[in-house]
């Protein structure tokens, strides 16, 4: 195979992926105005449903613009040898492969982020604002950007530097050391993300003593679930949309409730949502996802180790000096169809796990408050209640609201 053939394969992957995505988006959009099924007719009144339809249509049209800009930018960068241009800039600062790679990715990441920031700004301050979701200030928006860049530089740069160092030191065996590094990092982040990273962006406070905390504790005791750490996060700082999540293991396990969730739901509904999250823990879904992520990363790194030394990868992107970082970019593009397939498989498991967590909540607590909480959360986020089945299969990590309600009513 020649580098030219590989180049055209990369172009084909990008274009085909874009076309498939746009077809799925269009199919989904055709269902925006469908009549609501009987089980969902109490979610929206007529005015709210029209608002929901307008929101979906606005997001769909804006999505076409952003994704078209993204593919034009990517194809233009490939066709005009943009990677070689950036690589040459990076090489003027150092001959050390690690320094060159860090400068290269720094330019690519920050350049890409700057180019897409206007779209992000418009999405937040025009689209989300128009439909009453946005609570972000310009100051918070900019601070989030800067903090994100610093996190990427420190954490992403540190991991990349170590992986390249492993490659230089051990050759084809580097993937084992890289896999070990990524595994340790993944487990560490699962344990301490809420304690170390979240406070950089949000304020977390322990749930104050009162009826809600007593009800949560009482439920946790009935299922033998030790839960001392219940936190409230100031999600309303950025959006009116609500959420709750579970994180950590052992003594570090904690539940985080968005303040918007506490405002939107009554106590019984919050406990039902929490029972669903406990279900994920009890059914070992968190362990499954962690182990699957580590195994898939290992497979990807092993395949990378087979191809990374081949100069064809760098040459395919128009770069004559083969390097780990250029090879990594080319490999990422070529590996994306496999990532799509593994992503689909993980989504199938994820949807199955959501049913299991719902069943656990229904069995150990009650089904009805979980149904009403799901309806409220869908209403408050103007969710699409009639998505196309193909779109659900390709993109949804959760079953649709209708599917979850029908399952809970069994």
Secondary structure, DSSP 8 states (H G I E B T S, - for coil): --HHHHHHHHHHHHHHHHHHHHHHHHHHHTTTT----GGGTTT--HHHHHHHHHHHHHHHHHHHHHHHHHHHHHHHHHHTTHHHHHHHHHHTT-S-HHHHHHHHHHHHHHHHHHHHHHHHHHIIIIIHHHTT-B---HHHHHHHHHHHHHHIIIIIHHHHHHHHHHHHHHGGGHHHHHHHHHHHHHHHHHHHHHHHTHHHHS-EEE--SSHHHHHHHHHHHHTT-----EEEE-GGGTBS---EEEE--GGG-EEEEEHHHHHHS-HHHHHHHHHHHHHHHHTTHHHHHHHHHHHHHHHHHHHHHHHTT-HHHHHHTT-SS--HHHHHHHHHHHHHHHHHHHHHHHHHHHHHHHHHHHHHHHHHS-SHHHHHHHHHHHHHTT--SS--HHHHHHH-SS--HHHHHHHHT-
